[in-house]
Amino acid sequence: MKQPELSPSARVFPGAVVRGEVTAGAESSIWYNAVVRGDIERISIGARTNIQDCCVVHADAGFPVAVGDGVTVGHGAILHGCTVGDNTLIGMGAIVLNGARIGKNCLIAAGALVPQGVEIPDGSLALGQPARVMRPLMPSEIEHNAASAAQYAALAAEAE
């Protein structure tokens, strides 16, 4: 099995498990009790991206995971075989399944379920089970996404 390749400035907190073909960019963070398993397919985590407490990131054959830069993945969310664009916030407890593609500057609401193969366009708010696009994000919401990623990068740096 391949070994993770994490940036020297990436931070993995106690209890988190990172195994297999996983890359994590500069100032990224994987928080307490998260599981990032690149044992079946590659998982790529961008710079200044945070995978919060108790998240699961995994993949099936043919469905690698790619998480962009400046992404916040809220507590307990599951990313499975999907793609998440830059500066997106995945809410707490949300589930994003194989082949789903989340655009950049999106907000996937807490508890949302993005089914297999669904595409959420750039700049969208999606919520529900199954998730549906409700409206475009406002500029203040897009700024909030960036602020969340910056806050977690700062918290991770302070914790060292």
C-alpha positions in Angstrom: 0.0 0.0 0.0 1.3 3.5 -0.8 2.0 5.8 2.0 0.5 9.3 2.6 2.4 12.3 1.2 1.6 15.3 3.4 3.0 18.8 3.2 5.4 19.6 6.1 2.9 22.3 7.1 -0.1 19.9 7.1 -1.4 18.9 10.5 -2.9 15.6 11.5 -4.5 15.6 15.0 -4.4 12.8 17.5 -6.8 10.0 16.8 -7.1 10.8 13.1 -6.1 8.0 10.7 -4.5 8.8 7.3 -3.6 5.7 5.3 -2.8 4.8 1.7 -2.5 7.0 -1.3 -3.3 10.3 0.3 -1.8 13.8 -0.5 -2.5 16.9 1.6 -1.4 20.4 0.7 0.2 23.2 2.7 -1.6 24.3 5.8 -4.2 21.6 5.5 -5.5 19.9 8.6 -7.1 16.6 9.5 -8.8 16.9 12.9 -9.5 14.5 15.8 -10.8 11.1 14.9 -11.2 11.8 11.2 -10.5 8.8 8.9 -8.9 9.4 5.4 -8.4 6.1 3.7 -6.7 6.0 0.3 -6.5 2.2 0.3 -8.7 1.7 -2.8 -8.2 5.0 -4.8 -6.2 8.1 -4.5 -7.3 10.9 -2.1 -6.1 14.4 -2.8 -6.6 17.2 -0.2 -5.8 20.8 -1.2 -3.9 23.5 0.6 -5.6 25.2 3.6 -8.4 22.6 3.5 -9.7 21.3 6.8 -11.2 17.9 7.4 -12.9 18.3 10.7 -13.5 15.9 13.6 -15.0 12.5 12.9 -15.2 12.9 9.1 -14.7 10.0 6.8 -13.0 10.4 3.4 -12.9 7.2 1.3 -13.3 5.9 -2.2 -14.4 3.0 -4.4 -12.5 1.7 -7.4 -12.8 4.2 -10.2 -13.9 7.0 -7.9 -10.9 8.8 -6.4 -11.5 11.7 -4.1 -10.3 15.2 -5.0 -10.9 18.1 -2.5 -9.7 21.5 -3.6 -8.0 24.4 -1.9 -9.6 26.3 1.0 -12.3 23.7 1.6 -14.0 23.2 4.9 -15.4 19.7 5.6 -17.6 20.0 8.7 -17.7 17.7 11.6 -18.9 14.2 10.8 -19.3 14.7 7.1 -18.6 11.8 4.7 -16.9 12.3 1.3 -16.9 9.1 -0.7 -15.4 9.0 -4.3 -16.3 12.6 -5.1 -14.8 15.9 -6.2 -15.1 19.1 -4.2 -14.1 22.4 -5.7 -12.0 25.2 -4.2 -13.5 27.4 -1.4 -16.5 25.2 -0.8 -18.0 24.4 2.6 -19.4 20.9 3.3 -21.7 21.2 6.3 -21.7 19.0 9.3 -23.0 15.5 8.7 -23.4 16.0 5.0 -22.8 13.0 2.7 -21.3 13.3 -0.8 -21.3 10.0 -2.7 -19.3 8.4 -5.6 -19.0 10.5 -8.8 -20.7 13.5 -7.3 -19.0 16.8 -8.3 -19.3 19.9 -6.1 -18.3 23.1 -7.8 -16.1 25.8 -6.4 -17.6 28.4 -4.0 -20.5 26.2 -2.9 -22.2 25.5 0.4 -23.6 22.1 1.0 -25.9 22.4 4.0 -25.5 20.3 7.2 -27.1 16.9 6.8 -27.4 17.1 3.0 -27.1 14.0 0.9 -25.5 14.5 -2.5 -26.3 11.3 -4.4 -24.0 9.4 -6.7 -23.2 11.2 -9.9 -24.9 14.5 -9.1 -23.2 17.7 -10.1 -23.6 20.9 -8.0 -22.7 24.0 -10.1 -20.1 26.6 -9.0 -21.5 29.1 -6.5 -24.5 27.1 -5.3 -26.3 26.5 -2.1 -27.5 22.9 -2.0 -29.6 21.3 0.8 -31.9 18.4 1.6 -32.0 14.6 1.1 -31.4 14.3 -1.8 -29.6 17.6 -2.1 -31.1 20.2 -4.5 -29.7 23.5 -5.6 -31.7 26.2 -3.9 -30.0 29.4 -5.1 -26.7 31.0 -5.9 -24.5 31.9 -2.9 -24.3 35.6 -2.0 -20.8 37.2 -2.0 -20.9 37.3 1.8 -21.5 33.6 1.9 -18.6 32.9 -0.4 -16.4 35.1 1.8 -17.6 33.1 4.9 -16.3 29.9 3.2 -12.9 31.5 2.8 -12.9 32.8 6.4 -13.8 29.3 7.7 -10.8 27.8 5.9 -8.5 30.6 7.2 -9.8 30.1 10.7 -9.0 26.4 10.7 -5.6 26.9 9.2 -4.8 29.4 12.0 -6.2 27.0 14.7 -4.1 24.2 13.3 -0.9 26.4 13.3 -1.6 27.5 16.9 -2.0 23.9 18.1 1.5 22.9 17.2 
